[in-house]
Amino acid sequence: HMDNYMTLAEASKKWGISERRIRTLCSNGRLEGAVRFGRTWALPVNAVKPKDMRVKSGKYMKQS
């Protein structure tokens, strides 16, 4: 892998969420510094997992 970047698979293991979810976050611009190479995303190694803002239990969560 490239210096200072990690693959979606590596981020998936590190953060405990699916590659598909990370791909969605990249597409939605939620991951700062994410770079797209063709059909593949690369994330900075120091990227921070964003807070999950999806609605759970049908109620909107308070944003803190």
N, C-alpha and C positions, 0 to 999 in steps of 0.2 A: 504494500500500500504506500501511498505517497507520504512524504514527510509532512508532519503536522496535520494530516487528515486521517479520518477513520471512515470505514465503510458503514453502510446501514446495518450490516450483520454485526459488526463490532459494537455499534451504538446500541443495537437491540439487546445484546448480551449485557452491556454495561448498565443500561437503564431498566432492563426487565420489561420492555414493551416490544410489540411486534415491529418487524421491518415495515410492514404495510402502514402502520400508524405513523412511523417516522417519515415515510415517503409522503403521507398526507400532510404532516406538519411542514415538511420542506415545500411542498406545492403551495401551501397556504401562507408561506412566508413567515412561519412561526419560529424557524430556527435560524438565528443570526449567523451569517458566515457560511451557510450551506451553499455549495457550488454544484451546478449540474454539468456533467460531462456526457453529452449524448443522452442516453436513457438512464444513466447512473448518477446518483447523488454522492457527494463527498462532504463530510462534516468536519469542522475543525476539531482536533483532539480535545480542546478545552471547551467545546460546546456544552452548554448547560441544558439539561432536560427541562422543557417548558412545563409549567403547571398545566394540569389537565382541566380545561375549561368546559369540557363536555357536560351536558346536563345529566345528572344521575337522579333516579327516583322521581322524575317528573317535576322536581322543583329546581328553580335556579339557585345555584350555590352563591352565598355571599362572597364577593371578591374581597380579599383582605390585602 
